[in-house]
């Protein structure tokens, strides 16, 4: 760790990360847990995909990992925007492009002195098709997500994390493993997930 600095925990992602600092959000809980120990830096960008994050990561690292060693832990939560249907939304990527981008992001962290053991990869969470359909109708938009496609991206994310030796939190499977007494979609606040 760099001398005389609070270490940093970097949260990288899309809107699921950006809005994680909302009341009761997962990012706010991380910041609360590490208060007075680490600065938790939210680098979530609504609407961004892994392709966009890959391009802006060098600037983030230049700012947030300066001097080298300032970042002591990283979470990466990407894939929800990547997995939109390419025929409906131009942000949609192939699963191969997504895996290549996540691999590139991981290598950027490693090359900047952040070991794989300090990175946690989170899969795209499950999508509530019922809630998403309602949202799309209200907004006058076409459906751009499918549960099967999101699941595929989550599976590929998990496989890549294992290959790279990175800890993986499989949000997709965790959502589906919740007991039926309170279906997981009841806790969603972001059209897709919390």
N, C-alpha and C positions, 0 to 999 in steps of 0.2 A: 504494500500500500504506500502511496505517496505520503511524504512527511507533512505533518501539520494540516492535514485535510480530513474532513469527514469522508469516509468511503461512500461510494455511490452504488445504488441498485438501479439499474436501467430497465424500464419496462418499454419494450418496442412492439408496436403493432398498429392495428387499425382502430376503428371507432370502439371496438370492444375494450381496447386499452385506453383510448382517449377518455372515454366516459367512465372508466373504472374508478375515478376519483370522486364520483358522485356519492351522495350519502349512502352508506352501506355497501359500496362497490368494492370489488376485490383489491383494486389498487390502493384505495383508502385504507383498507385493512392491513395491507403490506406496510404502508407508510406509518400507520399507527403502531404496528408491531416493532418496527425498526426505529421509532423516534428516539432521538438523542444518540443513536448508534450509527445510522447511515442516512444519507439524503436519498430519498426515492424520487427518481426522475422519470416523469411520464413523457414518453415519446410515442404516443399513439396519434395516428393521423386518420381521421374519418374519411372513408372512401378509398384509402390507399390499399394497394395490393403488395404482394411480396416484390413485384417488379419495381414499384415506386420506392419501397423501403430500401431495396438493394442499392438504388441510385443515391439516396440521401444519407445512407449510413456513414459514408466517409466524413461528411460534414458533422454528423452527430458525434462520431468518435473524436474528431478533432476538437470539438467543443467540450464534450462531457468526459472524455478520458485524457484530459490534459491537466497535470502531467500524467504520463503513462502510469497505470496502476490505480488510477482514481476509481475506476469501475471494478467492483469486487463481485458483482453478480448481475445476471441478465435474465430477463424472461422475453421470449419471442412468441407472440400470439398473432399469427397471420393465417389466412386461408379462407376466411368467410367471403371476402370480396373476390378472391382468386377463383373461387368455385362457382361464381355466378355463370349462368348459361351463356356461352359465347355468342349464340345466335340472338340473344335478347339484350345483352349488356356488353359493350366493348371492353370492359375491364376483365372479362372472363379469360382465364388462361387454361391451357391444357394442364393436366396433372403433371406431365413431364416438365413443363416450364416452371410450375410451382416448386417441384422438388429441386430443380436446378437453382432457382432463386434462393430457396431456403438454405441449400448447401453453400451458396455463395455468401449469404449473410453469416452463416456459422464460420466460414473461413475468414471473413473480414474480422470477426471478433477475435478469433484465434491469432491471426496475423497482427492484431493490435495488442497482443499480450494478455488477452482474456482467455484462460484455458477452458476447454470443453467442460471440465468439471464444475465450472462456475456459471454455466448456461443451462437454463431450463426451457425446453421447447414445449409449448402448449398446442394441442391440436385444435382445429376449428371445432367449436361445439356443435351439438345437435341443433337442428332447425325444426321449429314447430310449423309444419306446413299449414295447419289450420289458421294459426295466428298470422303467418306471413301472407296467406291468401287474402285474409280480411284486410290487412294493411295495404296490400297492392290494390285491392278494389277501392278502398278509401282514398288512395293517392292517385287513382287512375293510371296505374302502371301495370305492365305485364309481369307475370311471375318470372323471376329470374333465378330462382333457386330450386333445387330438388334434393330431397333427403338422401337419395342414393349417391348423388354427386358429392355432397358434403361428406358423406361417410367415406367415400373413396379418397378424398383429400386427407381426411383424418388418418386413415390407414397408412397412406404414403408418408405422412408426416411422422407417424410413430416408427415406421420402418427406417426412415432416414435418421431419426434421432438415435435409434439403437445402433445403426451402422457407424455413426459418428461418435458413439460413446457419450451422448448427451442425455441427461435426464429428461424424460418425457412425461407430461401429464396429459393423459388421453381424456380430454373433456367430453368428447363425443360419447365414448363408452360410459364414462361416469354419469352423464345425464341419463342415458338409457338404463343404467343399473339402479336408478332410484326406485324405491318402493311405490307401488301404484296408489297407496292411500293418499298421496299428494303428488299428482303427476308433475314432473319437472317443468312442464310448460307454464305452470302456475307461478313460477318464480321469475319468469322472463320479463325484462324491462326494456329490451332493445330490439323488439320485433323478432330477433333470432334467439338471443341468449342474454344472460346477464354479463 
